[in-house]
């Protein structure tokens, strides 16, 4: 349960498209466009302190659950966003499923095919609430497909020949693209950057963080995500970087510098170290799942073959825990917790997969809420748990 090594490596090798930034003595952003604000960075010192943290109930309290309808049966959730009392799930089976806050399906976008309104696959997606649109990036057809956020109906398709992003997001009235590489457009220097910004989603207006030759040649990508939706803010953390940025349409701001224990040296990227050995090494890298609620900051990273989970008190500027797994003592307070996957209306939320629920109630029998009774991991969809910060 604790060692996700084989799963994560397989996922990252399949998605090995991002070109990482590095932990260098001088971060790349210092030589980038001056619109990056760097004068108010809060330092987050991190140290590992054990295998388990079993006092989660002192900081978080479960307030509600949403059990997603069992039809259609999801395979694996690639991304999830909650906005305007609707849950939008990007499933690995090339579909976007929208649910209400009771878990009932509202609509399903599943248009794999060659006809109008269909796509070859979903390679990234974003929600534009300003226009009430679900936007899907299809890199095989180099197009953006637009659907209604209200009912899932197809609206239009726009040609999108470049860039070739690994991820997209919409916030503050603009689109953000995580740009993997520039191999498809070697002569267009304006796209040789990791972060691109577009007002209309089609024409790039701003660029940040110039690509590095060593990063371009190293195909390993430790994190499948770089954008983190915190409800009222959008955070961005490049692969192998240790700075968390808050994104806005006019500028971006460096918010947190996470000082990991024994951080990965840039020389390992330059020499293109073996991915398996790197993950199992004692180096710390690959910051992900950066979510902030009230005064608590949650994030994860790799170290010694484990995914470490950290919880940090921003108000007191002190670490709460940095462990291989978080678990509670009184099960009825927080009966299950795997990871934090987002923030909505002042609450953390996490996606509890059927496999995780089955493991917990089988290996750790005890008192659980009624929603977990008679749960069938073979035929049920995930449950979303919401946690409030204990004050």
SULRA-V492768 format. One record per run of one state. SS is the DSSP state (a for helix, b for strand, c for the rest). FROM is the first residue (numbers start at 0). LEN is the number of residues. If there is no record, write none. Layout:
BEGIN
ss={SS;SS}
from={FROM;FROM}
len={LEN;LEN}
END
This chain:
BEGIN
ss={c;a;c;a;c;b;c;b;c;b;c;a;c;b;c;b;c;b;c;b;c;b;c;b;c;b;c;b;c;b;c;b;c;b;c;b;c;b;c;a;c;a;c;b;c;b;c;a;c;b;c;b;c;b;c;b;c;b;c;a;c;a;c;b;c;b;c;b;c;b;c;b;c;b;c;b;c;a;c;a;c;b;c}
from={0;4;14;27;31;35;37;41;45;51;53;55;58;59;67;76;83;85;91;94;100;104;109;111;112;118;119;123;128;132;138;142;148;153;159;164;171;173;179;182;185;188;191;192;198;205;210;212;217;226;229;233;236;242;247;251;259;262;263;265;270;274;280;283;293;295;303;305;313;317;323;324;326;341;344;346;352;353;363;369;372;382;389}
len={4;10;13;4;4;2;4;4;6;2;2;3;1;8;9;7;2;6;3;6;4;5;2;1;6;1;4;5;4;6;4;6;5;6;5;7;2;6;3;3;3;3;1;6;7;5;2;5;9;3;4;3;6;5;4;8;3;1;2;5;4;6;3;10;2;8;2;8;4;6;1;2;15;3;2;6;1;10;6;3;10;7;2}
END
